[in-house]
Amino acid sequence: MLLSIASFVFVLGVLIFIHELGHFIVAKKVGIKVEKFSLGFPPNILSKKYGETTYCIGIIPLGGYVKMAGENPDEEATGDPREFMSKSVGQRAMVVFAGPFMNYLLAIALLVGILYFTGKPILDENRVEITDVQKDGPAFKAGIKEKDEILDIDNKAVYRFDSLSTYIHNRIGKPIELTLLRGKDTVIVDLKPKKSIIPNMEGGVDTVGLIGVMLGQKIIGYNSYSISEAFSKGFITTHIIVWETIKFLKKLSTGEISAKMIGGPVFIAQQSGKEARKGAGSLFFFMALLSVNLAVLNVLPIPVLDGGHLLFLLLEKIKGSPLSVKARMVAQQIGIVLLLGVIILVTYNDILRAIKGF
């Protein structure tokens, strides 16, 4: 639990800090007065003013913000050249876009670092190992441990983790025998897959047998890369993740994938803890995935998100003048309602996973 909380705070803290730092740096660069830089939301556990900017750390680590002079629609513009609205459309767009762009750059940097310092795992396609054991699950109670290699199940040789998962799913409550390789020792365990309910991609649920483990092909080594190779492969991998994220959002919007597949803070905290237990490389890769997700989601044209502000600026450029305060306020209120709806949805999904053990 403590590892999950610490990993969650670290991961979100870095992602949010980098995002807000992007807004902050570009705002300063184009001459906008930054009144407050906050990591987290109030109540504040730390607040200190340096120069014209107050720097805060809030106790709620689920976001952050950079408050710029004359930024809010309900603030009356004074004409001060250092106000947000006094800058050109292009300059304001740069400030808004800088946050998601920094998350994009962070993902590249993380993936390049992983490939250069750790390398890419070499998987043995014919060997399956346990990558994680759920506490108090059937496997845990049977004495199965992380890094155990599965040689066979019910006297049938095992080569692929996906076919093994399918076999276990179909053995609800029925005894199975696993032959494991633990170091140089061969271990045989008997257990019964527990009847479990898991969500499927269509929005329904499937009843399957689970033993409480995560499976993967056995890692037998790592490919090392030069810095130029790591940069090239890290850059390409980042864009593959961007494209997969966009495809997921498209399928989500068309109903091809259920909204029940979306995870929230609890899911992120649990997964952060799992990845941290695997090592720094796994945690940083998970952070890169989240960073890409944060970048893509933030450029969606939804009010209150950076993409919504960019849409306002595009309309201002076309119209020749800013949208009215009333129009912006209404749009912001709609955006807040949508955002609250998403928060409620992911929280519900997290609670459902916790109750049903997804």
VOPAGU-2260 file (C-alpha; in pm, 1 decimal, decimal comma):
REM VOPAGU-2260
SITE   aa  ch    i         X         Y         Z
SITE  MET   A    0       0,0       0,0       0,0
SITE  LEU   A    1     275,6     245,4      97,3
SITE  LEU   A    2     468,8     164,1    -220,8
SITE  SER   A    3     155,6     220,1    -431,6
SITE  ILE   A    4      86,2     556,4    -266,4
SITE  ALA   A    5     449,3     669,4    -296,0
SITE  SER   A    6     469,3     557,5    -660,6
SITE  PHE   A    7     135,7     724,5    -740,5
SITE  VAL   A    8     244,2    1056,8    -588,8
SITE  PHE   A    9     581,3    1037,6    -766,0
SITE  VAL   A   10     435,4     950,4   -1108,2
SITE  LEU   A   11     154,1    1205,7   -1102,0
SITE  GLY   A   12     378,9    1467,1    -940,8
SITE  VAL   A   13     635,3    1443,9   -1221,1
SITE  LEU   A   14     372,3    1441,6   -1498,8
SITE  ILE   A   15     184,2    1738,9   -1356,7
SITE  PHE   A   16     500,3    1935,4   -1277,7
SITE  ILE   A   17     636,1    1891,5   -1632,1
SITE  HIS   A   18     298,2    1987,5   -1781,1
SITE  GLU   A   19     262,1    2305,2   -1576,2
SITE  LEU   A   20     630,5    2388,6   -1623,2
SITE  GLY   A   21     564,5    2402,5   -1997,0
SITE  HIS   A   22     290,9    2663,8   -1949,3
SITE  PHE   A   23     509,6    2854,1   -1701,5
SITE  ILE   A   24     825,8    2870,6   -1914,5
SITE  VAL   A   25     651,8    2984,5   -2233,2
SITE  ALA   A   26     432,4    3235,3   -2044,7
SITE  LYS   A   27     746,6    3390,2   -1896,6
SITE  LYS   A   28     918,1    3378,5   -2236,1
SITE  VAL   A   29     646,2    3582,6   -2409,7
SITE  GLY   A   30     626,9    3829,5   -2120,4
SITE  ILE   A   31     312,0    3723,9   -1934,6
SITE  LYS   A   32     299,5    3782,4   -1560,2
SITE  VAL   A   33     263,0    3451,5   -1376,3
SITE  GLU   A   34      94,7    3508,1   -1040,9
SITE  LYS   A   35      89,9    3150,2    -912,8
SITE  PHE   A   36     248,8    2813,7    -992,8
SITE  SER   A   37      76,2    2529,7    -806,2
SITE  LEU   A   38     163,3    2161,9    -798,2
SITE  GLY   A   39    -146,7    1991,4    -657,4
SITE  PHE   A   40    -466,0    2152,2    -531,3
SITE  PRO   A   41    -536,9    2331,8    -198,6
SITE  PRO   A   42    -517,2    2317,6      93,5
SITE  ASN   A   43    -149,4    2398,9      48,7
SITE  ILE   A   44     122,5    2231,0     250,3
SITE  LEU   A   45     381,3    2475,8     117,4
SITE  SER   A   46     349,9    2825,5     -25,6
SITE  LYS   A   47     634,9    3066,2     -95,4
SITE  LYS   A   48     655,3    3383,2    -302,9
SITE  TYR   A   49     964,2    3446,6    -511,9
SITE  GLY   A   50     959,2    3764,8    -712,6
SITE  GLU   A   51     612,1    3814,7    -858,8
SITE  THR   A   52     512,4    3447,0    -848,8
SITE  THR   A   53     377,7    3243,5    -556,5
SITE  TYR   A   54     485,8    2877,9    -570,5
SITE  CYS   A   55     257,8    2624,8    -398,3
SITE  ILE   A   56     239,7    2254,4    -327,0
SITE  GLY   A   57    -115,3    2137,5    -260,4
SITE  ILE   A   58    -212,6    1837,9     -52,0
SITE  ILE   A   59    -432,8    1692,5    -330,0
SITE  PRO   A   60    -192,1    1552,8    -595,7
SITE  LEU   A   61    -448,0    1522,4    -876,6
SITE  GLY   A   62    -355,0    1826,5   -1081,5
SITE  GLY   A   63    -196,5    2168,2   -1081,7
SITE  TYR   A   64    -223,2    2505,9   -1244,3
SITE  VAL   A   65     -39,1    2818,0   -1356,0
SITE  LYS   A   66    -235,2    3137,0   -1286,4
SITE  MET   A   67    -152,5    3414,0   -1530,5
SITE  ALA   A   68    -259,4    3778,3   -1506,8
SITE  GLY   A   69    -579,7    3851,0   -1700,4
SITE  GLU   A   70    -632,8    3486,6   -1791,6
SITE  ASN   A   71    -981,8    3423,5   -1650,3
SITE  PRO   A   72   -1280,7    3524,1   -1866,7
SITE  ASP   A   73   -1454,3    3696,3   -1574,1
SITE  GLU   A   74   -1153,9    3921,3   -1511,0
SITE  GLU   A   75   -1181,8    4266,6   -1664,9
SITE  ALA   A   76    -885,9    4338,7   -1892,1
SITE  THR   A   77    -683,7    4641,7   -1782,6
SITE  GLY   A   78    -474,7    4668,2   -2097,1
SITE  ASP   A   79    -155,1    4581,8   -1909,8
SITE  PRO   A   80      90,7    4447,5   -2173,3
SITE  ARG   A   81     183,5    4163,5   -1936,1
SITE  GLU   A   82    -171,8    4025,5   -1920,3
SITE  PHE   A   83    -256,1    3701,9   -2098,5
SITE  MET   A   84    -520,9    3864,0   -2317,6
SITE  SER   A   85    -278,9    4140,4   -2422,4
SITE  LYS   A   86     -65,7    3890,4   -2611,9
SITE  SER   A   87    -122,3    3783,7   -2971,8
SITE  VAL   A   88    -329,1    3476,3   -3056,3
SITE  GLY   A   89     -12,9    3296,2   -3160,4
SITE  GLN   A   90     167,4    3371,7   -2833,8
SITE  ARG   A   91    -129,8    3261,1   -2625,4
SITE  ALA   A   92    -159,9    2942,6   -2830,7
SITE  MET   A   93     207,4    2869,7   -2763,9
SITE  VAL   A   94     151,4    2909,1   -2389,7
SITE  VAL   A   95    -151,7    2676,8   -2392,9
SITE  PHE   A   96       7,2    2412,8   -2615,7
SITE  ALA   A   97     331,4    2407,0   -2415,7
SITE  GLY   A   98     181,3    2191,8   -2138,6
SITE  PRO   A   99      79,4    1891,1   -2353,0
SITE  PHE   A  100     394,4    1932,9   -2563,8
SITE  MET   A  101     612,8    1898,4   -2253,8
SITE  ASN   A  102     434,9    1572,2   -2165,4
SITE  TYR   A  103     504,5    1450,4   -2518,5
SITE  LEU   A  104     873,5    1539,9   -2481,2
SITE  LEU   A  105     884,4    1372,5   -2138,4
SITE  ALA   A  106     755,7    1046,5   -2288,7
SITE  ILE   A  107    1030,8    1054,3   -2552,1
SITE  ALA   A  108    1296,0    1129,0   -2289,0
SITE  LEU   A  109    1176,6     844,1   -2064,0
SITE  LEU   A  110    1168,3     589,0   -2345,0
SITE  VAL   A  111    1510,1     696,9   -2475,0
SITE  GLY   A  112    1649,7     666,3   -2121,3
SITE  ILE   A  113    1499,5     319,7   -2072,3
SITE  LEU   A  114    1638,8     193,7   -2403,8
SITE  TYR   A  115    1983,9     345,4   -2345,6
SITE  PHE   A  116    2037,4     253,0   -1979,9
SITE  THR   A  117    1835,7     -71,1   -1959,2
SITE  GLY   A  118    1777,7    -182,8   -2316,1
SITE  LYS   A  119    1486,9    -365,7   -2474,9
SITE  PRO   A  120    1386,5    -697,3   -2314,0
SITE  ILE   A  121    1460,1   -1011,0   -2515,5
SITE  LEU   A  122    1166,4   -1248,8   -2475,4
SITE  ASP   A  123    1179,2   -1624,7   -2511,8
SITE  GLU   A  124     862,9   -1696,6   -2710,8
SITE  ASN   A  125     852,2   -2054,4   -2581,4
SITE  ARG   A  126     879,6   -1987,9   -2206,7
SITE  VAL   A  127     618,2   -1839,5   -1971,1
SITE  GLU   A  128     687,4   -1691,1   -1629,2
SITE  ILE   A  129     489,3   -1540,2   -1343,8
SITE  THR   A  130     540,5   -1162,7   -1343,9
SITE  ASP   A  131     315,9   -1080,4   -1047,1
SITE  VAL   A  132     127,8   -1272,6    -775,9
SITE  GLN   A  133    -190,7   -1131,1    -621,2
SITE  LYS   A  134    -186,5   -1151,3    -244,4
SITE  ASP   A  135    -442,0   -1396,8     -99,6
SITE  GLY   A  136    -526,9   -1536,3    -443,9
SITE  PRO   A  137    -521,7   -1911,6    -522,0
SITE  ALA   A  138    -164,9   -1892,4    -658,7
SITE  PHE   A  139     -39,2   -1705,8    -350,7
SITE  LYS   A  140    -198,8   -1959,8    -118,1
SITE  ALA   A  141     -46,9   -2243,8    -321,2
SITE  GLY   A  142     300,9   -2095,1    -274,8
SITE  ILE   A  143     356,8   -1974,3    -630,0
SITE  LYS   A  144     613,5   -1695,2    -648,6
SITE  GLU   A  145     704,6   -1415,0    -885,4
SITE  LYS   A  146     964,4   -1522,2   -1146,6
SITE  ASP   A  147     848,8   -1887,0   -1134,2
SITE  GLU   A  148     859,5   -2032,9   -1484,1
SITE  ILE   A  149     561,1   -2247,4   -1587,0
SITE  LEU   A  150     674,4   -2565,3   -1760,9
SITE  ASP   A  151     339,1   -2742,4   -1800,3
SITE  ILE   A  152     -22,1   -2744,1   -1684,6
SITE  ASP   A  153    -205,0   -3073,1   -1632,2
SITE  ASN   A  154      87,1   -3247,7   -1805,5
SITE  LYS   A  155      54,4   -3027,8   -2115,4
SITE  ALA   A  156     363,3   -2826,3   -2211,1
SITE  VAL   A  157     324,5   -2447,7   -2187,7
SITE  TYR   A  158     475,2   -2214,8   -2447,9
SITE  ARG   A  159     252,1   -1906,3   -2466,8
SITE  PHE   A  160      98,9   -1706,5   -2181,0
SITE  ASP   A  161    -215,8   -1620,4   -2381,5
SITE  SER   A  162    -307,7   -1985,4   -2445,6
SITE  LEU   A  163    -231,1   -2063,6   -2080,2
SITE  SER   A  164    -466,4   -1783,1   -1969,5
SITE  THR   A  165    -743,7   -1920,1   -2190,1
SITE  TYR   A  166    -699,7   -2267,5   -2041,6
SITE  ILE   A  167    -716,6   -2134,9   -1683,7
SITE  HIS   A  168   -1021,1   -1917,4   -1765,5
SITE  ASN   A  169   -1211,0   -2229,8   -1868,6
SITE  ARG   A  170   -1126,7   -2427,1   -1551,8
SITE  ILE   A  171   -1347,2   -2246,8   -1299,0
SITE  GLY   A  172   -1336,3   -2436,0    -968,0
SITE  LYS   A  173   -1165,1   -2735,0   -1126,9
SITE  PRO   A  174    -829,6   -2858,2    -995,8
SITE  ILE   A  175    -523,4   -2791,5   -1208,1
SITE  GLU   A  176    -163,6   -2897,9   -1166,4
SITE  LEU   A  177     121,9   -2664,8   -1252,2
SITE  THR   A  178     482,4   -2771,2   -1293,4
SITE  LEU   A  179     712,7   -2479,9   -1218,5
SITE  LEU   A  180    1082,0   -2410,4   -1251,4
SITE  ARG   A  181    1206,9   -2208,5    -953,7
SITE  GLY   A  182    1576,3   -2140,9    -996,0
SITE  LYS   A  183    1716,7   -2489,7   -1055,1
SITE  ASP   A  184    1434,0   -2667,3    -870,5
SITE  THR   A  185    1118,4   -2817,2   -1019,3
SITE  VAL   A  186     806,6   -2751,1    -813,0
SITE  ILE   A  187     459,6   -2903,5    -859,3
SITE  VAL   A  188     155,2   -2723,2    -717,0
SITE  ASP   A  189    -216,5   -2803,5    -716,8
SITE  LEU   A  190    -481,5   -2530,7    -706,5
SITE  LYS   A  191    -827,3   -2436,2    -828,0
SITE  PRO   A  192    -901,7   -2126,6   -1041,4
SITE  LYS   A  193   -1138,2   -1897,9    -854,9
SITE  LYS   A  194   -1465,9   -1796,1   -1017,6
SITE  SER   A  195   -1421,5   -1430,2   -1111,1
SITE  ILE   A  196   -1600,3   -1160,1   -1307,8
SITE  ILE   A  197   -1397,7    -939,2   -1541,6
SITE  PRO   A  198   -1509,6    -659,3   -1779,0
SITE  ASN   A  199   -1489,3    -717,0   -2152,5
SITE  MET   A  200   -1431,1    -470,9   -2437,7
SITE  GLU   A  201   -1801,9    -460,7   -2527,9
SITE  GLY   A  202   -1908,4    -321,3   -2191,0
SITE  GLY   A  203   -2033,6    -644,9   -2041,0
SITE  VAL   A  204   -1863,2    -887,8   -1806,6
SITE  ASP   A  205   -1723,8   -1239,3   -1846,5
SITE  THR   A  206   -1719,3   -1512,4   -1583,4
SITE  VAL   A  207   -1381,6   -1683,3   -1586,4
SITE  GLY   A  208   -1141,9   -1877,5   -1370,1
SITE  LEU   A  209    -846,5   -1685,7   -1225,8
SITE  ILE   A  210    -556,4   -1793,3   -1006,9
SITE  GLY   A  211    -435,8   -1443,2    -921,0
SITE  VAL   A  212    -121,6   -1403,2   -1131,1
SITE  MET   A  213       7,5   -1196,8   -1420,1
SITE  LEU   A  214     184,1   -1388,3   -1695,4
SITE  GLY   A  215     442,8   -1298,5   -1956,3
SITE  GLN   A  216     700,0   -1451,2   -2187,1
SITE  LYS   A  217    1026,1   -1507,4   -1999,8
SITE  ILE   A  218    1286,3   -1231,0   -2029,9
SITE  ILE   A  219    1624,2   -1388,2   -2113,4
SITE  GLY   A  220    1826,8   -1071,1   -2164,4
SITE  TYR   A  221    1828,8    -714,1   -2291,9
SITE  ASN   A  222    1932,6    -556,5   -2620,6
SITE  SER   A  223    2158,5    -258,6   -2559,4
SITE  TYR   A  224    2145,8      52,5   -2781,1
SITE  SER   A  225    2370,8     346,9   -2853,3
SITE  ILE   A  226    2232,7     689,1   -2766,5
SITE  SER   A  227    2142,0     755,6   -3133,0
SITE  GLU   A  228    1966,3     418,9   -3166,2
SITE  ALA   A  229    1786,3     472,2   -2834,2
SITE  PHE   A  230    1667,9     816,9   -2945,8
SITE  SER   A  231    1543,0     683,5   -3280,1
SITE  LYS   A  232    1358,3     388,4   -3126,1
SITE  GLY   A  233    1226,5     597,3   -2834,2
SITE  PHE   A  234    1092,3     858,1   -3078,2
SITE  ILE   A  235     920,5     592,0   -3289,6
SITE  THR   A  236     778,0     411,7   -2984,5
SITE  THR   A  237     632,1     738,0   -2850,1
SITE  HIS   A  238     443,5     792,7   -3175,5
SITE  ILE   A  239     318,2     434,6   -3176,8
SITE  ILE   A  240     174,4     498,2   -2827,7
SITE  VAL   A  241      23,5     829,5   -2946,6
SITE  TRP   A  242    -146,2     651,8   -3237,3
SITE  GLU   A  243    -274,2     367,2   -3018,1
SITE  THR   A  244    -413,0     622,2   -2770,1
SITE  ILE   A  245    -596,4     804,3   -3049,4
SITE  LYS   A  246    -737,3     474,4   -3180,5
SITE  PHE   A  247    -856,3     382,8   -2830,1
SITE  LEU   A  248   -1033,0     719,4   -2791,6
SITE  LYS   A  249   -1195,2     679,3   -3133,5
SITE  LYS   A  250   -1326,0     332,7   -3045,1
SITE  LEU   A  251   -1441,6     464,4   -2707,9
SITE  SER   A  252   -1638,1     746,1   -2874,0
SITE  THR   A  253   -1804,1     508,4   -3122,8
SITE  GLY   A  254   -1893,0     250,0   -2857,9
SITE  GLU   A  255   -1657,5     -18,4   -2993,4
SITE  ILE   A  256   -1488,4     -16,9   -2652,0
SITE  SER   A  257   -1681,6      17,8   -2327,7
SITE  ALA   A  258   -1624,6     316,3   -2098,5
SITE  LYS   A  259   -1583,7      57,6   -1822,2
SITE  MET   A  260   -1232,0       0,8   -1954,9
SITE  ILE   A  261   -1124,5     348,1   -1836,5
SITE  GLY   A  262    -928,6     362,3   -1512,6
SITE  GLY   A  263    -898,5     645,9   -1261,9
SITE  PRO   A  264    -668,0     749,9    -976,3
SITE  VAL   A  265    -714,5     425,6    -781,6
SITE  PHE   A  266    -623,1     216,9   -1086,1
SITE  ILE   A  267    -319,6     437,1   -1155,0
SITE  ALA   A  268    -208,2     406,0    -791,9
SITE  GLN   A  269    -243,2      26,0    -797,5
SITE  GLN   A  270     -62,8      -5,2   -1129,8
SITE  SER   A  271     211,8     234,8   -1020,2
SITE  GLY   A  272     281,2      11,6    -720,8
SITE  LYS   A  273     292,0    -301,4    -939,3
SITE  GLU   A  274     531,0    -140,8   -1187,6
SITE  ALA   A  275     752,1      -4,0    -908,4
SITE  ARG   A  276     790,2    -355,9    -767,1
SITE  LYS   A  277     917,1    -472,6   -1107,8
SITE  GLY   A  278    1187,2    -205,8   -1114,0
SITE  ALA   A  279    1263,3     148,1   -1226,6
SITE  GLY   A  280    1244,6      60,2   -1596,6
SITE  SER   A  281     887,9     -69,7   -1566,4
SITE  LEU   A  282     777,6     231,0   -1360,0
SITE  PHE   A  283     929,1     480,1   -1605,6
SITE  PHE   A  284     768,6     299,3   -1900,8
SITE  PHE   A  285     430,5     323,2   -1726,0
SITE  MET   A  286     500,8     692,6   -1666,0
SITE  ALA   A  287     575,6     737,7   -2038,0
SITE  LEU   A  288     240,1     577,2   -2126,0
SITE  LEU   A  289      56,6     809,4   -1887,5
SITE  SER   A  290     249,5    1110,8   -2017,0
SITE  VAL   A  291     137,8    1037,9   -2372,9
SITE  ASN   A  292    -220,2     987,9   -2252,2
SITE  LEU   A  293    -208,6    1319,5   -2066,3
SITE  ALA   A  294     -73,7    1498,3   -2374,2
SITE  VAL   A  295    -335,7    1353,2   -2610,1
SITE  LEU   A  296    -630,7    1402,0   -2373,0
SITE  ASN   A  297    -532,5    1762,0   -2302,6
SITE  VAL   A  298    -544,6    1864,4   -2668,7
SITE  LEU   A  299    -902,0    1738,1   -2712,1
SITE  PRO   A  300   -1127,2    2036,3   -2800,2
SITE  ILE   A  301   -1312,8    2030,1   -2468,1
SITE  PRO   A  302   -1354,7    2351,0   -2263,3
SITE  VAL   A  303   -1139,5    2362,1   -1943,9
SITE  LEU   A  304    -879,4    2142,6   -2119,0
SITE  ASP   A  305    -590,1    2293,5   -2312,7
SITE  GLY   A  306    -752,5    2178,3   -2637,0
SITE  GLY   A  307   -1064,7    2379,1   -2550,9
SITE  HIS   A  308    -854,4    2693,8   -2502,8
SITE  LEU   A  309    -682,5    2629,1   -2836,1
SITE  LEU   A  310   -1026,8    2601,1   -2998,9
SITE  PHE   A  311   -1126,0    2938,0   -2849,9
SITE  LEU   A  312    -808,1    3090,1   -2991,3
SITE  LEU   A  313    -877,8    2942,3   -3335,1
SITE  LEU   A  314   -1228,6    3089,0   -3331,7
SITE  GLU   A  315   -1084,1    3422,5   -3219,1
SITE  LYS   A  316    -839,8    3416,4   -3510,7
SITE  ILE   A  317   -1120,2    3343,4   -3757,4
SITE  LYS   A  318   -1361,9    3593,4   -3600,1
SITE  GLY   A  319   -1102,7    3866,7   -3557,7
SITE  SER   A  320   -1189,4    3925,9   -3192,3
SITE  PRO   A  321   -1214,8    3720,7   -2870,3
SITE  LEU   A  322   -1533,4    3533,7   -2790,5
SITE  SER   A  323   -1760,2    3719,3   -2552,3
SITE  VAL   A  324   -1711,3    3668,4   -2180,4
SITE  LYS   A  325   -2057,9    3511,8   -2161,8
SITE  ALA   A  326   -1981,7    3261,5   -2439,2
SITE  ARG   A  327   -1655,0    3160,7   -2276,1
SITE  MET   A  328   -1817,5    3126,2   -1934,9
SITE  VAL   A  329   -2096,2    2904,6   -2073,3
SITE  ALA   A  330   -1842,2    2689,1   -2256,8
SITE  GLN   A  331   -1631,7    2656,9   -1941,8
SITE  GLN   A  332   -1936,2    2550,3   -1740,5
SITE  ILE   A  333   -2021,4    2284,9   -2000,1
SITE  GLY   A  334   -1660,3    2165,7   -1988,4
SITE  ILE   A  335   -1669,0    2143,2   -1609,6
SITE  VAL   A  336   -1987,0    1933,2   -1622,6
SITE  LEU   A  337   -1827,2    1698,1   -1878,5
SITE  LEU   A  338   -1510,8    1673,1   -1670,6
SITE  LEU   A  339   -1708,9    1597,6   -1355,4
SITE  GLY   A  340   -1895,0    1329,4   -1546,5
SITE  VAL   A  341   -1566,7    1166,2   -1649,0
SITE  ILE   A  342   -1438,0    1187,6   -1289,7
SITE  ILE   A  343   -1754,4    1019,3   -1159,9
SITE  LEU   A  344   -1727,0     749,5   -1429,0
SITE  VAL   A  345   -1362,1     659,1   -1361,8
SITE  THR   A  346   -1423,3     666,7    -985,6
SITE  TYR   A  347   -1718,9     429,1   -1030,0
SITE  ASN   A  348   -1501,4     200,0   -1245,3
SITE  ASP   A  349   -1227,8     203,6    -981,4
SITE  ILE   A  350   -1474,4     117,4    -704,3
SITE  LEU   A  351   -1624,4    -160,0    -917,8
SITE  ARG   A  352   -1278,6    -307,0    -982,0
SITE  ALA   A  353   -1197,7    -294,4    -611,7
SITE  ILE   A  354   -1526,1    -463,8    -509,6
SITE  LYS   A  355   -1528,4    -732,2    -778,3
SITE  GLY   A  356   -1151,4    -779,4    -795,8
SITE  PHE   A  357   -1110,6    -694,4   -1164,5
